Amino acid sequence: MKLDRLLAITMTLLNQPRVSATDLAKRFEVSLRTIYRDMEAINQAGIPIVSFAGSDGGYEIMQGYRLDKQVLSLEDFASICSALRGIRSAADHSEIDPLIERIGALMPKNTARDPIYMDLDFKPAPNDKVHIGPLHQAVRDLQLVSFTYLDNNGVETERKLEPMGLFLKGYVWYVYGYCLTRMDIRVFRLSRIGELKILPDHYMRRDYSLEDVEQQFMSRADYKKVQAVLRFQPVMKTRVRDEFGFDQVQVNADGTLSLTTYFSSMERAIAKILSFGSMVKVLDPPDLFMNVNREIQNMVELYEL
């Protein structure tokens, strides 16, 4: 994981005079491009990294610089510990516990215990949790995996994947990697994975990072594809503000609430609107109104009302 790797790289540079990018890439099983980004991140964090070219080149921390407890404030330590606890809750990896203890040992002596300013709980849903552990191990061991996958239309396919990493986005867990079925980089939602198997075959990691994947796939999503103007009954005030926020909600003279919001698809818009039952009405656009009305008629026929 990135935070763990950055700390490990920093400790390596503190304990060795000079380390090449190639050696770091092999040690942490990442690409050279990832190491270059890590070095930039460490530099931006305030630890001066110097690079040297040539056959004996590499990276080292600027001479005369020393990392001691005063470099990080109490709030810095608290933030690091909170992030590590969040990772611990998500993946349930006990090997993170010693790292949390080492970070705690660096804290100021006059602190009885590390304060928790923000508690990050990334515990996944039961179905996701079953997959996170095996997939994370497969990523670390560079092992192929196979599974069945359901797409948005309910079509199930069999996939074989070179798993490269896991990530959490919008409260949803994903795995990304090179799909040998489609012969291209793909992103898979964990909740749609079934019959996961860790295969004995190993693979050579390709030169892709999570940033590359997000730019290639996640940026394609159009979260404003469907615009909807809705009016809610007063009793829905709390839920509307919980789910849509305060800024865009307008309270009318009769106590109803109006807002303009967006959905990534017509299907998602219909599902969300119907979840409010008779407490919401679609004002615009007409095609959304007609689609919701058609779905209601289908429900009437289903229940023979």
Secondary structure, DSSP 8 states (H G I E B T S, - for coil): -HHHHHHHHHHHHHHSS-B-HHHHHHHHT--HHHHHHHHHHHHHTT--EEEE-STT-EEEE-TT----GGGS-HHHHHHHHHHHHHHHHHH--TTHHHHHHHHHHTS-TT-SS---S--------HHHHHHHHHHHHHHHHTEEEEEEEE-TTS-EEEEEEEEEEEEEETTEEEEEEEETTTTEEEEEEGGGEEEEEEEEEE----S--HHHHHHHTGGG--TTSEEEEEEE-GGGHHHHHHHH-STT-EE-TTS-EEEEEEESSHHHHHHHHHTTGGGEEEEE-HHHHHHHHHHHHHHHHHTT-
